Amino acid sequence: MSIASMFPKGLLRPELFMGVISSVSAYSVRVNLSDAGLPSGSHFSGGRYGRGEVGEFVLIEGQVNLLLGRVMEVKLPEQERRTVKPIYSGTPALDAIGNIQLLGSVSMDSLIVQAGVENYPRLGDRVYAAPHKFVAKIPSLMDLEKDDSEPVLLHLGSVDVAQESKVAIKPEKLFGRHCAILGTTGGGKSWTTARVIEECIKYKSKIILLDATGEYRNFSGKFVQHCHLGNPVETATLSAPCSLPPTSFLESDFIALFEPAGKVQGPKLRAAIRSLRLAKLKPEIATSGYIQKIDQSKASYEAAAQADGVSSRLDDPRQEFDVSHLVSQIEQECVYPDGFGLARGQKDITKWGGEDGNFSHCLSLVSRINAVLTSPAFHCVFNSSEPSLSSLVDTFFLGTHRLLRICLSGIAYEYKAREVIANVIGRDLLNRARSGKFRAKPVVVIVDEAHNFLGCQIGSEDSAARLDAFEIIAKEGRKYGLSICLATQRPRDITEGVLSQMGTLVVHRLTNDRDREVVERACGEIDRSASSFLPNLKPGEAVILGVDFPIPLTIQIDEPSTKPRSDGPDFQKSWRVSI
């Protein structure tokens, strides 16, 4: 694309002249502003230009290429600051100085935008306000790939100062290296998430949304599929109930949930799980679903354990077993390893002995197991007859639906059930990706309220387990066609290692300094001067930055057609006293 085709009258318009360069450093330049005293900037081609306002994008007429910058500070020389009087309002008489951060270079013949400074400007070089149309096209102008076909574009919003200048982003630029949508409550994070989903389902996408609070239940249409775990207070229309059978859990999940303590409970629990795996693989040696050991012969057990195809699976953490018999099996594991013959004290290594008294040390473990298995929080795991979530996911991938929303709002927080279940779902998606199911058609999993699910640890000191499925997706999912989009209002609760894997950050207002520091460290292309805008962003306004957006761009996110149900109670309506 050429300047002539995009801007027939030129990119540097005399109507947008701002001033001339008076000072040059490695990271910034200073410009003598010619019209700083104008009360409201100027209007050109349907848009308003401050021509020296903080946050404004500018173009500097360089010796080889153009330079792209942003106004970070406007001030008067110290000796002249006392001369500011109301009489200067509406006049260009103020001798103001603007500090401009250098962002990148613009090719004069192709308009390709690249981060970094190719050639520094010289003193006296002219500075112009960047046309809004050009600013809106910065994401596409940073794309060096040539594609003659009609590209897939996600229309997210418009340049913050010009609603007529729309911003469109390719999905590979947004999700190719993972994405995070960040912002405090009321900043517009949920609207952005909804807008992204709306744009994605216009195309043949596959989006899985983990809806932690149920606020995205209003999505509808022939391309939308809803399902829910547990019993949400409000369910989406035609939402299908589903279960997450215990066969989806690993041994480490159960150990962390049941929290065995001390030197007895842990080994007995692991031994019981191993025995129940054998009972599942060789049901003929089991009685009522579990293996009896008290005063029983070892022959059948040992023969079954050494059978072909069995021995290698007994210690496989993915091998399923019937968790409902776990308490009975723990009791059977509390035996002497060797039985006694007819003569008192004579050992019989061919059989197990009687109870060794350790079951009393496992009573707290037994109580915990019974509490978890009967807890309403895990009803969808241990006591549900609904179709499995895995089967619904299979149907989703084979069908024509483009959005699968999985509602987790009906799962209680006790025993960290919501975190555990979300982690199991993430691990299942990762295993599918590793098997090559997503290579032909990439999948994006959107995790709402991600701070609740990432970096969590469950279990006691003796049985701790890290819920790291989504962290692993962030680190290696991209090469398998599985991308993750995190939405959170607490970036500080997301590990820095995970955020650093996010190639694109859509950042709404962040008022907490710790949150801003995390963003700065996670994205090396942004410095403190750029992040200083974050606390003052308007609702719905966001900065897009990252590997594929090395030049931070502030846009106003378009209002989604389907608004998230994130509003709180209406006190005015409910508390009003009628006379």
ABEGO torsion letter per residue (X at the ends): XBAAAABAAEABBAAABAEBBABBBAABBBBBBAAAABAAEBBBGGBBBAGGBBGBBBBBBBAABBBBBBBABBBBBAAAAAABBAAABGBAABBBBBBBBBABBBBAAAGBBBBEBABBBBBGBBBBBBBAAAAAAAAAAABABBBABBBBBBBAEBBAABAABBBBBBAAAAAAAEBBBBEBBGAGAAAAAAAAAAAAAABBBBBBBBBAAGAAAABBEAABBBBBBEBBABBBBGBBBBBBBAAABBAAAAAAAAGBBEAAAAAAAAAAAAAAAAAAABAAABBGGBBBABGBBAAAAAAAAABBGAAAAAABAABBBBAAAAAAAAAAABBBABBBBABBGBBBAABBBBBAGAAAAAAAAAAAAAAAAABAAAAAAAABABBBAAAAAAAAAABABABBBBBAAABBABGGAAAAAAAAAAAAAAAAAAAGAAAABBBBBBBBGAAAABGBBBEBAAABBBBAAAAAAAAAAAAAGBBBBBBBABAAABBAAAAAABABBBBBBBABAAAAAAAAAABAABBAAAAAAAAABBBGBBBBBEAABABBBBBBBBBBABBBBABBBBAAAAABBBX
